[in-house]
């Protein structure tokens, strides 16, 4: 928060961002373009033949990945976490139904098992 000479609070300057979202981030490499959010998470990756869009939830956990090809066909993946922040499921969604699901079983911080249903 900014203040004037009398220490009265001023509104934050909207032109000044507290985080430089492009700092130390690859923008383009070998014809692939990368985009990031304010927290540094990659939110978009654009290549010649497909685009990857990523969405995040609290604690910067990946919630959804959407892969779109040149024909507009999308592959949609969704991710679920437990209360400890461990990924417990990833599933491919097609026509509002799960078509490919992987579940993760944990013992504390150690991954015990990974099972996939197709």
Backbone as a chain_set.jsonl record, in Angstrom:
{"seq": "XXXXXXXXXXXXXXXXXXXXXXXXXXXXXXXXXXXXXXXXXXXXXXXXXXXXXXXXXXXXXXXXXXXXXXXXXXXXXXXXXXXXXXXXXXXXXXXXXXXXXXXXXXXXXXXXXXXXXX", "coords": {"N": [[0.849, -1.167, 0.0], [0.553, 2.196, -0.79], [1.554, 5.449, 0.466], [0.951, 8.926, 1.238], [2.839, 12.034, 1.921], [1.799, 12.597, 4.487], [1.32, 10.193, 5.578], [-1.086, 9.085, 4.912], [-3.122, 6.536, 3.676], [-2.882, 5.495, 0.291], [-4.436, 4.483, -2.744], [-3.505, 1.435, -4.355], [-1.267, 1.449, -7.108], [-2.499, 0.65, -10.182], [-0.932, 0.132, -12.369], [1.379, -0.952, -11.514], [2.641, -4.055, -10.942], [2.905, -6.49, -8.396], [4.255, -8.78, -8.934], [6.506, -9.886, -11.322], [5.455, -11.342, -13.979], [6.71, -12.411, -16.195], [9.296, -12.848, -15.575], [12.246, -14.649, -15.809], [11.134, -16.686, -17.401], [10.509, -18.9, -20.067], [9.604, -17.696, -23.168], [9.352, -18.231, -25.929], [10.352, -21.125, -27.643], [11.96, -23.144, -29.906], [9.882, -22.824, -31.811], [7.628, -23.058, -30.25], [5.281, -21.436, -28.231], [4.943, -20.003, -25.026], [2.767, -19.192, -22.305], [2.105, -17.498, -19.226], [0.603, -17.281, -15.915], [0.014, -14.771, -13.305], [1.293, -15.877, -11.143], [3.288, -17.397, -12.13], [2.65, -19.859, -13.178], [2.439, -22.022, -15.964], [0.048, -21.373, -18.354], [-0.723, -21.663, -20.928], [0.283, -23.282, -23.901], [1.49, -23.096, -27.051], [1.811, -24.743, -30.041], [2.717, -25.708, -33.436], [0.843, -27.625, -34.319], [-0.939, -28.115, -32.223], [-2.621, -26.939, -29.22], [-2.159, -26.346, -25.79], [-4.027, -25.799, -22.945], [-4.046, -24.758, -19.611], [-5.557, -24.948, -16.403], [-5.761, -23.773, -13.061], [-6.244, -24.443, -9.511], [-6.677, -23.592, -6.028], [-3.607, -23.214, -4.181], [-2.009, -23.468, -6.377], [-2.495, -25.81, -7.83], [-2.827, -28.067, -10.493], [-5.829, -28.169, -12.238], [-7.21, -28.65, -14.594], [-6.566, -29.712, -17.911], [-6.542, -28.905, -21.26], [-6.278, -30.06, -24.441], [-6.029, -29.021, -27.688], [-6.376, -29.725, -31.089], [-5.457, -28.907, -34.538], [-7.829, -29.238, -35.95], [-9.733, -28.556, -34.169], [-10.513, -30.443, -32.383], [-10.866, -31.559, -29.1], [-9.075, -32.686, -26.232], [-9.784, -33.412, -23.016], [-8.671, -33.155, -19.759], [-9.075, -33.758, -16.289], [-8.215, -33.016, -12.901], [-7.996, -34.22, -9.546], [-7.687, -33.614, -6.047], [-6.73, -34.58, -2.683], [-7.453, -33.606, 0.776], [-4.943, -33.098, 1.72], [-3.53, -32.14, -0.354], [-2.572, -33.92, -2.192], [-2.451, -35.431, -5.372], [-5.145, -37.35, -6.337], [-6.614, -38.345, -8.381], [-6.811, -38.49, -11.915], [-8.554, -37.771, -14.826], [-9.81, -38.407, -18.073], [-12.161, -36.577, -19.803], [-14.991, -36.987, -21.788], [-17.717, -35.96, -23.609], [-19.065, -35.306, -21.187], [-18.541, -37.541, -19.618], [-16.426, -39.847, -17.906], [-13.706, -41.23, -19.546], [-11.207, -42.283, -19.373], [-9.47, -43.094, -16.635], [-7.254, -42.483, -13.959], [-6.246, -43.457, -10.791], [-4.739, -42.567, -7.687], [-3.114, -43.947, -4.912], [-2.13, -43.202, -1.676], [0.36, -43.322, 0.941], [0.899, -41.463, 3.429], [3.351, -39.261, 2.386], [4.178, -40.876, 0.401], [3.71, -42.435, -2.687], [1.73, -45.191, -3.167], [0.25, -46.778, -4.952], [-0.874, -46.853, -8.325], [-3.575, -46.863, -10.403], [-5.206, -47.588, -13.481], [-8.112, -47.113, -15.375], [-9.574, -47.884, -18.409]], "CA": [[0.0, 0.0, 0.0], [1.286, 3.452, -0.884], [1.062, 6.515, 1.343], [1.419, 10.262, 0.884], [3.736, 12.545, 2.968], [1.158, 12.598, 5.811], [1.114, 8.781, 5.852], [-2.452, 8.68, 4.589], [-3.052, 5.47, 2.67], [-3.289, 5.755, -1.088], [-4.79, 3.262, -3.47], [-2.409, 0.829, -5.103], [-1.144, 1.846, -8.505], [-2.839, -0.527, -11.0], [0.094, -0.089, -13.389], [2.5, -1.649, -10.895], [2.292, -5.412, -10.529], [3.874, -6.956, -7.409], [4.969, -9.941, -9.463], [6.863, -9.814, -12.735], [5.041, -12.671, -14.433], [7.546, -12.901, -17.282], [10.667, -12.996, -15.093], [12.876, -15.962, -15.873], [10.222, -17.636, -18.028], [10.697, -19.079, -21.501], [8.466, -17.182, -23.932], [9.3, -18.997, -27.175], [11.476, -22.03, -27.814], [11.799, -24.081, -31.014], [8.584, -22.641, -32.445], [6.548, -23.229, -29.275], [5.079, -20.228, -27.432], [4.464, -20.284, -23.679], [2.115, -18.089, -21.599], [2.085, -17.758, -17.789], [-0.245, -16.405, -15.107], [0.743, -13.878, -12.419], [2.044, -16.667, -10.175], [4.325, -18.13, -12.831], [2.159, -21.129, -13.723], [2.187, -22.031, -17.397], [-1.39, -21.495, -18.599], [-0.971, -21.945, -22.342], [1.436, -23.683, -24.706], [1.021, -23.124, -28.436], [2.71, -25.315, -31.037], [2.149, -25.636, -34.787], [-0.279, -28.538, -34.558], [-1.865, -28.228, -31.088], [-2.548, -25.961, -28.137], [-2.432, -26.87, -24.457], [-4.504, -24.784, -22.002], [-4.019, -25.295, -18.258], [-6.287, -24.187, -15.385], [-5.292, -24.111, -11.72], [-7.083, -24.131, -8.355], [-5.89, -23.13, -4.888], [-2.269, -23.775, -3.993], [-1.421, -23.637, -7.706], [-2.634, -27.196, -8.259], [-3.427, -28.222, -11.809], [-7.205, -28.657, -12.156], [-7.709, -29.069, -15.899], [-5.711, -29.552, -19.083], [-7.308, -29.07, -22.493], [-5.413, -30.124, -25.62], [-6.832, -28.781, -28.885], [-5.589, -29.86, -32.315], [-5.787, -27.953, -35.606], [-9.21, -29.436, -36.394], [-10.626, -28.13, -33.098], [-10.852, -31.581, -31.522], [-10.294, -31.341, -27.782], [-8.849, -33.742, -25.251], [-9.996, -32.712, -21.754], [-8.239, -33.898, -18.578], [-9.37, -33.091, -15.024], [-7.394, -33.526, -11.807], [-8.625, -34.113, -8.232], [-6.728, -33.69, -4.947], [-7.315, -34.783, -1.357], [-7.292, -32.446, 1.659], [-3.525, -32.895, 1.961], [-2.943, -31.602, -1.574], [-2.019, -34.983, -3.037], [-3.32, -35.779, -6.506], [-5.727, -38.679, -6.131], [-7.281, -38.818, -9.601], [-6.821, -37.725, -13.163], [-9.474, -38.457, -15.731], [-10.13, -37.806, -19.36], [-13.601, -36.371, -19.898], [-15.509, -36.883, -23.151], [-19.19, -35.894, -23.542], [-19.436, -35.278, -19.766], [-18.329, -38.849, -18.995], [-15.03, -40.224, -17.756], [-13.353, -42.288, -20.489], [-9.893, -42.795, -19.024], [-9.284, -42.602, -15.269], [-6.142, -42.991, -13.174], [-6.368, -43.112, -9.377], [-3.487, -42.664, -6.952], [-3.264, -44.318, -3.507], [-0.99, -42.655, -0.953], [0.659, -43.607, 2.343], [1.63, -40.246, 3.776], [3.866, -38.588, 1.198], [4.667, -41.891, -0.534], [2.726, -43.011, -3.604], [1.725, -46.65, -3.049], [-0.346, -47.477, -6.091], [-1.492, -46.085, -9.407], [-4.397, -47.763, -11.212], [-5.82, -46.918, -14.624], [-9.276, -47.727, -16.02], [-9.784, -47.326, -19.75]], "C": [[0.894, 1.229, 0.0], [0.737, 4.448, 0.121], [1.629, 7.846, 0.871], [2.304, 10.78, 2.023], [3.117, 12.583, 4.366], [0.827, 11.181, 6.262], [-0.334, 8.342, 5.679], [-2.382, 7.606, 3.51], [-3.57, 5.932, 1.314], [-3.661, 4.426, -1.724], [-3.565, 2.751, -4.214], [-2.442, 1.287, -6.546], [-1.436, 0.625, -9.373], [-1.804, -0.831, -12.069], [1.278, -0.881, -12.84], [2.024, -3.014, -10.416], [3.322, -5.882, -9.509], [4.712, -8.133, -7.9], [5.253, -9.716, -10.941], [6.598, -11.188, -13.326], [5.898, -13.222, -15.562], [8.984, -13.154, -16.833], [11.118, -14.452, -15.17], [11.962, -17.043, -16.44], [10.516, -17.7, -19.525], [9.442, -18.586, -22.207], [8.265, -17.981, -25.217], [10.546, -19.861, -27.258], [11.119, -23.044, -28.882], [10.393, -24.03, -31.601], [7.391, -22.83, -31.527], [6.488, -21.979, -28.408], [4.434, -20.601, -26.107], [3.863, -19.024, -23.07], [1.978, -18.487, -20.129], [1.093, -16.84, -17.088], [0.637, -15.57, -14.175], [1.599, -14.616, -11.397], [3.138, -17.504, -10.82], [3.904, -19.481, -13.36], [1.988, -21.015, -15.23], [0.695, -22.258, -17.613], [-1.707, -21.824, -20.05], [0.353, -22.272, -23.033], [0.932, -23.866, -26.128], [2.119, -23.651, -29.354], [2.031, -25.232, -32.396], [0.871, -26.45, -34.93], [-1.249, -28.694, -33.384], [-1.605, -27.144, -30.059], [-2.914, -26.651, -26.831], [-2.846, -25.707, -23.566], [-4.6, -25.431, -20.625], [-4.758, -24.367, -17.304], [-5.878, -24.701, -14.016], [-6.323, -23.744, -10.662], [-6.17, -23.618, -7.246], [-4.564, -23.862, -4.792], [-1.589, -24.113, -5.31], [-1.436, -25.094, -8.166], [-3.346, -27.237, -9.603], [-4.814, -28.834, -11.676], [-7.677, -29.232, -13.482], [-6.652, -28.801, -16.965], [-6.561, -29.834, -20.313], [-6.333, -28.991, -23.661], [-6.309, -30.002, -26.843], [-5.94, -28.911, -30.112], [-6.069, -28.86, -33.367], [-7.225, -28.064, -36.089], [-10.221, -29.0, -35.334], [-11.063, -29.253, -32.182], [-10.117, -31.419, -30.194], [-10.159, -32.628, -26.983], [-8.86, -33.035, -23.897], [-9.613, -33.614, -20.585], [-8.565, -33.087, -17.335], [-8.633, -33.801, -13.899], [-8.073, -33.248, -10.473], [-7.57, -34.353, -7.156], [-7.451, -33.973, -3.638], [-7.026, -33.557, -0.489], [-5.832, -32.15, 1.974], [-2.797, -32.364, 0.726], [-2.33, -32.649, -2.481], [-2.992, -35.275, -4.17], [-3.828, -37.201, -6.303], [-6.404, -39.217, -7.387], [-6.969, -37.879, -10.762], [-7.716, -38.497, -14.112], [-9.696, -37.649, -16.994], [-11.644, -37.752, -19.468], [-13.979, -36.215, -21.368], [-17.026, -36.962, -23.07], [-19.701, -36.033, -22.108], [-19.326, -36.632, -19.072], [-16.835, -39.149, -18.944], [-14.721, -41.387, -18.695], [-12.022, -42.945, -20.158], [-9.566, -42.229, -17.648], [-8.091, -43.279, -14.623], [-6.335, -42.524, -11.741], [-5.053, -43.406, -8.673], [-3.792, -42.95, -5.486], [-1.974, -43.918, -2.79], [-0.869, -43.248, 0.445], [1.528, -42.454, 2.816], [2.056, -39.543, 2.504], [4.335, -39.576, 0.132], [3.521, -42.444, -1.376], [2.836, -44.53, -3.539], [1.278, -47.345, -4.319], [-0.943, -46.476, -7.069], [-2.264, -47.073, -10.269], [-5.088, -46.968, -12.309], [-6.961, -47.756, -15.166], [-9.45, -47.072, -17.372], [-11.088, -47.806, -20.299]], "O": [[1.888, 1.278, 0.725], [-0.399, 4.32, 0.578], [2.654, 7.892, 0.191], [2.514, 10.062, 3.0], [3.857, 12.6, 5.35], [0.111, 11.005, 7.248], [-0.751, 7.331, 6.245], [-1.651, 7.759, 2.532], [-4.56, 6.657, 1.215], [-3.229, 3.367, -1.267], [-2.707, 3.523, -4.644], [-3.508, 1.486, -7.129], [-0.69, -0.352, -9.311], [-1.792, -1.931, -12.622], [2.083, -1.416, -13.602], [1.119, -3.113, -9.588], [4.517, -5.692, -9.733], [5.761, -8.436, -7.331], [4.352, -9.394, -11.715], [7.419, -12.096, -13.191], [5.812, -14.414, -15.857], [9.803, -13.624, -17.622], [10.455, -15.357, -14.663], [12.015, -18.192, -16.003], [10.744, -16.674, -20.166], [8.335, -19.013, -21.877], [7.142, -18.359, -25.552], [11.655, -19.402, -26.983], [10.1, -23.727, -28.782], [9.784, -25.069, -31.857], [6.25, -22.768, -31.983], [7.511, -21.513, -27.908], [3.504, -21.406, -26.059], [4.371, -17.923, -23.28], [1.762, -19.657, -19.815], [0.774, -15.761, -17.586], [1.864, -15.65, -14.244], [2.534, -14.038, -10.843], [3.841, -18.243, -10.13], [4.724, -20.191, -13.942], [1.451, -20.022, -15.722], [0.137, -23.232, -17.107], [-2.828, -22.22, -20.37], [1.382, -21.642, -22.791], [0.054, -24.689, -26.383], [3.209, -23.084, -29.434], [0.905, -24.747, -32.504], [-0.075, -26.016, -35.586], [-2.285, -29.342, -33.534], [-0.542, -26.524, -30.023], [-3.857, -27.44, -26.775], [-2.105, -24.731, -23.439], [-5.164, -26.516, -20.481], [-4.609, -23.148, -17.377], [-5.673, -25.899, -13.823], [-7.16, -22.865, -10.868], [-5.022, -23.252, -7.499], [-4.424, -24.99, -5.266], [-0.691, -24.953, -5.35], [-0.498, -25.555, -8.815], [-4.334, -26.537, -9.823], [-4.97, -29.896, -11.073], [-8.453, -30.188, -13.506], [-5.941, -27.796, -16.922], [-7.22, -30.871, -20.4], [-5.65, -27.983, -23.847], [-7.241, -30.788, -27.017], [-4.879, -28.291, -30.181], [-6.975, -28.067, -33.113], [-7.785, -27.088, -36.586], [-11.428, -29.063, -35.567], [-11.893, -29.045, -31.298], [-8.91, -31.177, -30.162], [-11.001, -33.524, -27.05], [-8.036, -32.153, -23.655], [-10.16, -34.707, -20.434], [-8.362, -31.873, -17.313], [-8.445, -35.017, -13.929], [-8.656, -32.181, -10.276], [-6.675, -35.183, -7.322], [-8.63, -33.653, -3.488], [-6.428, -32.587, -0.955], [-5.514, -31.058, 2.447], [-1.583, -32.161, 0.76], [-1.64, -32.307, -3.442], [-4.202, -35.356, -3.959], [-3.046, -38.135, -6.122], [-6.731, -40.402, -7.46], [-6.879, -36.661, -10.608], [-7.646, -39.723, -14.194], [-9.761, -36.42, -16.991], [-12.328, -38.753, -19.253], [-13.38, -35.427, -22.099], [-17.568, -37.923, -22.524], [-20.646, -36.777, -21.844], [-19.959, -36.844, -18.037], [-16.079, -38.751, -19.83], [-15.395, -42.416, -18.65], [-11.745, -44.052, -20.619], [-9.402, -41.018, -17.502], [-7.927, -44.495, -14.721], [-6.56, -41.339, -11.494], [-4.347, -44.357, -9.008], [-4.627, -42.278, -4.881], [-0.874, -44.247, -3.234], [-1.866, -43.629, 1.058], [2.744, -42.464, 2.627], [1.228, -39.259, 1.638], [4.832, -39.17, -0.919], [2.494, -42.868, -0.846], [3.893, -45.095, -3.817], [1.842, -48.363, -4.718], [-1.441, -45.415, -6.692], [-1.682, -48.015, -10.808], [-5.502, -45.828, -12.101], [-6.81, -48.957, -15.392], [-9.471, -45.845, -17.476], [-11.455, -47.451, -21.419]]}, "num_chains": 1, "name": "protein.A"}
